[in-house]
Amino acid sequence: MKNLPIRIGILLVLALMSLALWSAIGANWFNARSADQGFEDFYRISSERIQPAKDLQNAFTANRLWMAVAHRNFLQGDTASVVAALDRAAEALKVVSAVNEKNKDSAGNNAWPEVTRLAEQYGSLLSQYTELSTSAAAGLLRGDESIYLANIDRRGQLSTQADEVVVEFFRLMDQASLEVLAQAQDRLQLAGTITVALLVLSLLVIPVCWLYLSRHVMRPLRDAGQAVARIASGDLTQRIEVESRNEIGQLLAALRQMQDSLGRVVSQVLHGVDEINTGAAEIAQGNHDLSRRTEEQAASLEETAASMEELASTVRQNADNARQADQLASTSMDVASRGGNVVSEVVTTMDDISESSNRIAEIVSVIDGIAFQTNILALNAAVEAARAGEQGKGFAVVAGEVRSLAQRSAQAAKEIKSLIEESASRVQVGSSQVQRAGQTMRDIVDAVKRVTDIMAEIAAASQEQSTGIEQVNHAITQMDAVTQQNAALVEESAAAASSLEEQARQLRQAVSVFKVSDAAAVVQAPSLRHDAVLLPA
């Protein structure tokens, strides 16, 4: 029972109370419903049978009276009165027939078999009486009273029997009303008995519920309140016992966990305060050393700033010289480029001269060939002139002159060819030298271009170096300012360390109101020391 959840226990108590309440309500409702059903049946049967029985009884009486009036008028010879009386008697029979049909329709709905039997018996008597009364009325209308006189006794017997049935019906209704009242009283008595029994059961359940609530709810709640009061007063040494796993047990377990956690936190705070005191002293000493080193660093930064200023001036001068050298190298590269272009044009001209010399040599070769052929023709002409004798002397003289001219032409062609070949050889040598000079000029141009590129890179590097030194100089100036600020911050840090030490003392004084067990302090000490070692890093 101690591990039963509180909500389940409360639900069980409420369920038992609700069961008892609803049982009493249900029993009373059932008895009231049964009594109401009995009264309803009695009222329905009474309304369905008593009033129709009275109507039938009145209709019987009216029929007998009008039949007697018709017979009296018949004896007096008053035919009109006879007809009128018989009509009234016929109307009474119609009422009897209508009520009888209605009784037949509702006969199957009766809850009491005796009432149904009386209704059937009453209907049979009505049928017989109606038949006899109709035949008697028909005889009187024909002027024959024998039928009327013959069945008058039978009609009287049937009427008497019908009255006896009605009397029996009324007696049965009185008996039924007494039975309904008796049943209602029995049901009311039963409802009272059930109510008393449920009340006694409730009185027995209440102490059990109170015992359960007192043992498993009130006492654990009282223990929880005492534990909270001890924790509020700073006593964390007494351990909270948990005896169940219901909601109260979970609450006590949570309180115990809170007490353990609070004990660990208090122990941690106490050890942390000691570490803070030690750390504050170390911070104060470190701030003093840092202040001294900061002053030394500020002096060194001032000297470094002066040196960097001189170095920046020198680098700026080197950058200016590098820019001038770059401009001169660019000018030299332009001159070398123009010289290279001139040499290229000379090489082109020498190539053209060499080509012209070759063509002249070819022409001289053609002239030499022509002179050779002319010499041969002159020899042939001389031979022919010798053969001609005297007639060919003049022709021989001409041939000799032509031969002489051909020989001189051939000799001149050979000399020209020799000179042209020598000129061509020299032109070729000059062309080669010019080509080498052009290649040399191109090499010079390339070298000057490389020098120009190098000088440009040197100038750019000098500019970047000058910019970098200026940035370094600016950074050193900022570092000097930051160092001065650090010195001020060190003084502020020293004041903060003193304030921290004072706050740690106040914190220890505030936490000292808690009393913790030795186990919590021993468990927490190593981890706290580890944290204290890690904090300066």
Secondary structure, 3 states (H helix, E strand, C coil): CCCCCHHHHHHHHHHHHHHHHHHHHHHHHHHHHHHHHHHHHHHHHHHHHHHHHHHHHHHHHHHHHHHHHHHHHHHHCCHHHHHHHHHHHHHHHHHHHHHHHHHHHHHHHCCCHHHHHHHHHHHHHHHHHHHHHHHHHHHHHHCCCHHHHHHHHHHHHHHHHHHHHHHHHHHHHHHHHHHHHHHHHHHHHHHHHHHHHHHHHHHHHHHHHHHHHHHHHHHHHHHHHHHHHHHHHCECCCCCCCCCCCHHHHHHHHHHHHHHHHHHHHHHHHHHHHHHHHHHHHHHHHHHHHHHHHHHHHHHHHHHHHHHHHHHHHHHHHHHHHHHHHHHHHHHHHHHHHHHHHHHHHHHHHHHHHHHHHHHHHHHHHHHHHHHHHHHHHHHHHHHHHHHHHHHHHHHHHHHHHHHHHHHHHHHHHHHHHHHHHHHHHHHHHHHHHHHHHHHHHHHHHHHHHHHHHHHHHHHHHHHHHHHHHHHHHHHHHHHHHHHHHHHHHHHHHHHHHHHHHHHHHHHHHHCCCECCHHHHHHHHHHHHHHHHHCCC
